[in-house]
Amino acid sequence: MRAIVQKEFGGPEVLQLTDVERPKPLSGEVLVRVRAAGVNPVDVAVRAGAFPLLGEPPFTVGWDISGVVEEAGPGARYRVGEEVYGMPFFPRSAGGYAEYVAAPSRQLARKPASLDHTQAAALPLAALTAWQGLVDLAKIGEGDRVLVHRAAGGVGHLAVQIAKARGAYVIGLAREPKHAFLRELGADEVIDYRTTDYTEAVEDVDIVFDSSSEGTRALEVLKPGGTLVTIMEHGNQELAAAVEAAGRRFAGVSVEPDYASLEAIAALVDEGRIRPYVAATFPLAEAGRAHELVGSGTVQGKVVLTIG
């Protein structure tokens, strides 16, 4: 099969299309014929060596996949021909930038019926990050006031929609050109963080969803007992202690595979309450170009590789 392999850390040019051996599914696993693979900022960081999750190269980056079950091992949850999506193995290697991926069937879910594979591949890592932070950890509920940093980004635009689907009042931080997009997603208020100090414009927030390493600034807008959800500082014990000492809750998200949450997300998608925004697509052979775009830090929504 074809896969993107890198033999060294470096820029996007290290991502090379290579012929490799096709994996075989074990008991409880399925072999997925990948139709699309999502590209996330963590992929870029791992490729460059800035976040060495996978050790030394050679390896294949990528976790978000959507495709069709080609083979099913004994005891697997899915049959040959079923369409599935997911984020297998994270933070260990999944080899997602490839024509085939073997993965535990319980780390995948049936693809939302209303989405094609390209759209579905944009969901898993970003949507699970938002879901596990807002729903599992912060216990978001009807009427909660939620502040979302980087609200138009890959994780942020899904966090906005998940919060709205749970009945929250959502305030999004983003550059002014992205405000119309966020209002279309359902954001109740939108603030340009470049021209407005959000700590002066916002108060009495129940949940801050932080994807930008804001640290203790969140305490200025959080209610007593409110929750700081952070995806960048999940291991920061000093920050956790400061938040708890101030009478707020600290919730660090280290995203993990979870088929039950993927099923819940798929249900909301098929109800028309969540929709991933795909900013650009590239063929597998042009993974380097996809990394250049994601690495720019300016993408609205997600970037996806199309395969086959």
GIGIJO-V653589 format. One record per helix or strand. SS is the DSSP state (A for helix, B for strand). FROM is the first residue (numbers start at 0). TO is the last residue. If there is no record, write none. Layout:
ss:SS from:FROM to:TO
ss:SS from:FROM to:TO
//
This chain:
ss:B from:1 to:5
ss:A from:11 to:13
ss:B from:15 to:18
ss:B from:28 to:38
ss:A from:40 to:47
ss:B from:58 to:58
ss:B from:63 to:71
ss:B from:82 to:86
ss:B from:97 to:97
ss:B from:99 to:103
ss:A from:104 to:106
ss:B from:107 to:109
ss:A from:116 to:120
ss:A from:123 to:136
ss:B from:144 to:147
ss:A from:155 to:164
ss:B from:168 to:172
ss:A from:175 to:184
ss:B from:188 to:190
ss:A from:197 to:200
ss:B from:204 to:209
ss:A from:214 to:219
ss:B from:221 to:229
ss:A from:236 to:244
ss:B from:248 to:251
ss:A from:258 to:269
ss:B from:277 to:282
ss:A from:283 to:294
ss:B from:301 to:305
//
